[in-house]
Amino acid sequence: MKRLPPWLRNPWLWQVIIAVALVALAVWQTDTGKIADSLQRVRPEWLLIALLIYMTLRFMQAGETRIALSKVGHIGIFPLYGVLFVGSLVNAVLPANMGDVAKVQIMANRFGLPRAGLVASRGAESVVNAFMFVVFVVIGLVLARGQDNGGSSQLVLAGVSLTFCAVLIAVAVFMPKELPNWRWLRRLPDGFEDGLRDQWPRIHGGFEAVRQPRLLSFLLLLNVVGWLFEVSMYWAYGHAFNLDVPVGAYVSVAVVVALVTTFPITFGNVGSWEVGLIAALRIYDVPADEALAYAVGVHVFVALFNIGLGLVSMLLLGVRPRDLLRVKGSPEQPTPATTG
């Protein structure tokens, strides 16, 4: 890599190249004239329904995050609702899921929660998300029975997610309350062990929702309902763009979107979103031009909704753009936690 010119080592350049290649691949499979016609016939009343479903979905996700933070600190449900919208705004305009970083920064800087606990609580949420991803992959495969295309790739993804889920559960359950005196810690740079020992109780608290059956049950329930709302949202977008497919197609769309947004490979998921949705809808014999019109339309309106709601949330929370990724001193003690 060092032998390459500096401009060739720029990661932004490669993201643009990958995005352009994926967009070209999607367009190559379609009739652009039919895409324009589909976009012109959009039904705005269904876009409004999709927006209302999305706002409800985000509220339930705020409830999930609040449960995951039960031993880390307390944030009111409505401020947390706004924080999630700000994170979605950042994800819409910056690469590499920087919205997750922005959410941690806002909750740490504005509400005094410890960053170590916030990151660990995100791990607890990931356990539930990975498990429900597997469940809905299986549901999608069952609903797609009788279609021509197989689901071996989805089964592989389900297996990977289930393994990830099992590893995080093992970490959460067997994690000691205090940092053990591991010998290898002494080989690390000076001060690292002391810092990790100081943060360890907060990391332990961040995984509390996985260890407590009651909290875990609430997380699973909210996550199930959240997935159902997400499938309903893509169903509403289907009506907006005059897509005539069974509900199983929207389950496949939700699974693909979850995968694309969790592991972004391009700026704003441009290209990967479209190619993924075309592949998901191909299972149901949707023509490529109709699938691309749907994918582009949903991508554009999701981005616009995220940007608009994120800007309103920043205004209400008093968050400035320079606050999103700025690191301030972490609090010495976590804010007292409540589960109400």
ABEGO torsion letter per residue (X at the ends): XAABBAAAABAAAAAAAAAAAAAAAAAAABBAAAAAAAAAABBAAAAAAAAAAAAAAAAAAAAAAAAAAAAAEBBBAAAAAAAAAAAAAAAAABBGGAAAAAAAAAAAAAAGBBAAAAAAAAAAAAAAAAAAAAAAAAAAAAAABGBABBAAAAAAAAAAAAAAAAAAAAAAAABBABBBBBAAAAABBBGAAAAAAAAAAAAAAAAAAAABAAAAAAAAAAAAAAAAAAAAAAAAAAAAAGBBBBAAAAAAAAAAAAAAAABBABBGGBGAAAAAAAAAAAAAGBBAAAAAAAAAAAAAAAAAAAAAAAAAAAAAAGBBAAAAABBBBBBABBBBBBAX
